[in-house]
Amino acid sequence: MPPSSSSSSILYILLCIPCRNLHQYRHGGAVHSFVLPPSTMKRAASMTTSYLSAQVQGSFYAAAGAPSVDMTTYDLPLERTIDEWTAVVQPPSSLREGGVFLRAKDSRGELFVDTLQFSIRRGGGLGLILTEIAGGREDGIGITIIEEILADGNSAGVGLVPGDSIVSLSVSTSNGNGDVQTTMVSTECMGYDATIDAITSLPPSTSSDDVVNLTVKRVRRQPRINVRLQYPPNSDEDDVTIELFAGENLRRAMLTRGIKLNDRLAKRFDSGGSGDCGSDGTCATCVVGVARGMELLSPMGQQEEQILSKKPRWRMACKTVVGYGMVEGNMTLQVNPRQW
């Protein structure tokens, strides 16, 4: 019996790509519906693997540098992931392709969508159970996620987690003359049936060593940095604590939270006059003293290091990223350190 797109049930499937064998069963429960403008369903296309690499390299936390912690620390439980997934329509522009893309609802700005890539052996099937959590549209648009990773399947232990949504798959095949062709299918924001159609359109496996490259999106919480701000003793300002997220620029983050940052009494480093340079890193009027948590900040650039060579505990807020390496923790900063 072919998979049904009935809105009264959630469908599961064990993927067995090499033999195109689809084992199905039903589980009662409502499908979460959502509304999008009519759109043409994405279809299979041949692309080079450079496209997949670009997706991973363009991930959310690029400003925070390469993660130095186990990112699974920031994963969400499956139940919350299901509640947070949504789809948005992105119009095309000169800088990006238009289409329908996964996002987190995240009304409080505490989550982000990460993009991850995994290589999985094809022989014997992937061993994944998929669930459609939104769909029922004629154009095939929906949201399909991984419900379970089978303990004895090829996907066990590779790093996939329930709640991940497969956004693309690619395989490489040889034509016998030594030429290798990479075929990719896009499955982002597809319902159950459309996802299965796309997956089974991949060229069949020809060797037990063949692998499929999965690109998935995952909802994660943003690492938090609790910052205690201390003002000069003569300012009559009470200490305050603010919460920042990894990857935020320190100057921008403090200004958007209403923090009085730039020292109006300070002389510019570059000209000796007054006024700030607007985050060019030349005036040093936005410096802060780091009493605790220096390890949570991005490394100094050459210019900043030269300007602050005699103040090793100072940082230019405009050139500093918090939560570097996606590390969370606690910091204490002294605002306007020249006045201490």
Residue, then its C-alpha position, 0 to 999 in steps of 0.5 A: m500500500p503506498p504511503s498516504s498523505s492523510s492529515s490524520s496520521i503521521l507516516y514513518i519509513l525505513l529507508c533502504i535506498p539500494c534496493r528501493n524497498l520501503h517498509q512502512y507502518r502507521h502511527g496515530g497522531a495529528v500532522h501539524s499544518f502550516v500555510l505557505p503561498p503556492s510554490t513549485m516543489k523542488r526536484a532532483a538536480s545534478m550538482t557538484t559537492s562544492y554546493l554542499s560544502a558551501q552550505v556547511q561553511g556558511s553556518f550560523y556561528a561563523a563569527a564565533g569561529a570553529p566550535s571548540v566544544d561538543m555542539t550536541t550540548y546545545d541540541l534540543p529534545l525531540e518534542r521541542t524541535i517538532d514545535e520549533w520547526t517552521a518553513v518560510v518563503q525567501p524571495p530571490s535576490s542577487l545574493r541568494e536563491g529564492g525558495v522555501f526554507l526551514r527556520a526555527k519559530d524562536s520568538r525570543g531569539e534564543l535558537f539557531v538552525d545549524t547545518l551539518q553533513f554526514s557520510i553514510r554507507r548505503g549497503g543495507g539501507l540508511g536505517l532511518i525512520l522519517t516522520e512528516i510533521a507538516g504537509g498535505r499540500e498538493d505541491g509537496i511542500g511540508i516538513t519531514i524529520i528524522e523520528e528515529i535512528l535504528a540502533d543496528g542501521n548504518s546511520a547509528g553512531v554517525g551523529l544524526v539525532p531525532g528532529d534533524s531534517i534532511v535537506s539534501l542527499s548526494v551520491s557519486t557514481s562512475n560511468g565506467n570511463g573513470d568519470v565521476q558524476t555527483t547527483m544531488v537531490s534537495t529535500e528541504c521543506m518537502g512533505y513525506d511523499a515528496t521526500i521519498d520520491a526525491i530520495t528514491s530518484l538517486p542512482p542505485s548503489t553499485s558497490s557495498d562501499d558506496v556512501v550517501n552524503l546527507t546534509v541536515k538542518r538541526v535546531r539548537r539553542q544559542p550558547r549564552i554568555n552572562v556578562r556582569l558590567q561594572y561602572p566606574p566608582n564615581s559614576d553612581e551606576d549600579d552593576v548590571t548583568i546582561e545576557l549575550f549569545a555566542g557570535e555577537n559583536l561586543r560593541r553592537a550587542m551592548l549598544t542594542r541593550g542600552i549600555k553606555l559604552n563609549d567613553r566620552l571623556a576619553k581622547r581618541f587613540d588615533s587623533g587625540g580628538s573626541g568622538d568614536c570612529g564608528s567601530d573601525g577599531t582606530c579610536a579605542t573609545c569603546v574599550v572595556g576592561v576584562a576582569r573575568g572571562m577573557e577566554l570567552l572572547s575572540p583573539m586580538g587582531q594585530q591592530e588591536e594588539q598594537i593599540l592596547s599593548k600596554k593594557p593586556r586586560w583591555r579589549m576593543a568592544c568593536k573588534t571583539v566577539v563573545g562566546y568565541g568557539m561557541v563556548e558559554g560562560n560568565m564574564t565581568l567587564q569594566v565599562n570605561p576603564r580609563q575612569w577607574 
